[in-house]
Amino acid sequence: MIRAVIFDMFETLITHFEGPVYMAKQIANDIGITEQKFREIWDTTDDDRTLGKRTLEEVIEEVLKVNNCYSAELFERIITKRKLSKIECFEHIHPEIIPLFTTLKEMNLKIGLITNCYFEERDVIKNSIFFDYFDSVCMSCELGVKKPDVEIFQRCMSELAVVPEECLYIGDGGSFELETAKSLGMHPLQAAWYLKDGVNQPAKRKKEFLQAESPLDVIAEINKYKE
């Protein structure tokens, strides 16, 4: 029987691609340098930002200074636009997400979150409409460990007081999360409701995993384990 449902965050509960994005290309344009030049620092610091070793502010300051274009005004504009872009994601939530959470609570199921995220994303998540639904929140930037490391999955299950066989894990499939969930004995389900062809999303459909086309399909999947 399923006792807990554990979710990924990005491209599962929210998506970057329903509104305007503010990522490497857009930040580089605001700075006035090529995307390639920007990525020389941005990409190489991704792990450190994901693991909470560096902040957005530190990295943007470094990029601006290395490229001899630092100004307090430009720095603040980039930081503000980046943070607002993360808030924007929560303006385009799939209409079935909150009903799904409500139903899971009515079923007395525990809800967990495992997400690879940066500090600027963490702050938005903690202030989001979702946060109070979670019984366990495992964020890479706070724990210093990220998917697909089994440690972050085990941490979440420990906090929920469940074993892998009692967990349904739901994610878009980025960071090899579904593979790790399966290897641990969890029941992986690919969230396909935000996936779009022709969009630069981190994951595509994985035919080797069951897929949910809409959030409320999750309930039908849970009910299979009661039969």
C-alpha positions, 0 to 999 in steps of 0.5 A, a space after each residue: 500500500 502507498 503511504 507517501 507520495 514524494 514529488 519533484 518540484 520543477 517541471 512537475 509541480 511548477 514549470 519554467 516554460 509557461 511564462 517568460 524565462 530568465 536564464 543564461 541567455 537572457 541574463 547574458 543579454 542584459 549584461 551585454 556579453 555572449 551567452 557562451 562567455 556568461 556560461 564560462 562561469 555560470 555553468 561551472 558553478 551550477 553544482 556549487 549553487 545547487 549544493 548551497 556552496 555559492 549564491 546567485 549574488 556571488 556568481 553574478 557579481 563574479 561574472 560582472 567583475 570578470 567581464 569588467 561591467 560591474 555596477 550596483 544598478 546592473 547587479 540589482 537588476 539581474 538579481 531582481 529579474 531572476 528572483 521574479 522569474 522564479 515567482 512567475 512560475 507559481 502563476 502558471 500552476 496546473 489547475 489540478 495540482 492543488 486538488 491533488 494535494 487536497 485529495 492526498 491529504 484526505 486519503 491520509 497520505 504523507 507528501 514529500 518534496 525532493 528538489 535540486 534547487 538554488 537558494 533563490 528558488 528555495 526562498 520562493 518555494 518556502 513562500 509558495 502555496 504548496 509549502 504547507 502541504 509537505 510533510 518533508 522538504 528536502 532541498 539540495 541547497 540546504 542539505 548539500 546533496 542532490 539527486 540522483 544521490 540516494 542519500 537525499 531520497 533516503 533522507 526524505 523517506 526517513 522524515 516521512 517514516 516510510 520504506 521505499 515500497 510504500 512510496 510513489 515518486 513523481 517527477 518529470 525525469 530530470 537528474 535521473 530521479 526516476 531511475 534512482 527511485 526505481 533502484 531503491 524500490 520506490 514506485 516511479 511515475 513520470 509527470 508528463 503534464 508539463 512536458 512539451 515538444 520543442 521546449 528546452 526542458 531538462 527531460 523528455 518522455 521516458 517510455 520505460 516508466 509509467 506516465 501521468 498525463 495530468 496530476 489527478 491521474 496520480 490518484 488512479 495510480 495510488 488506487 492500483 496498490 489497494 487492489 
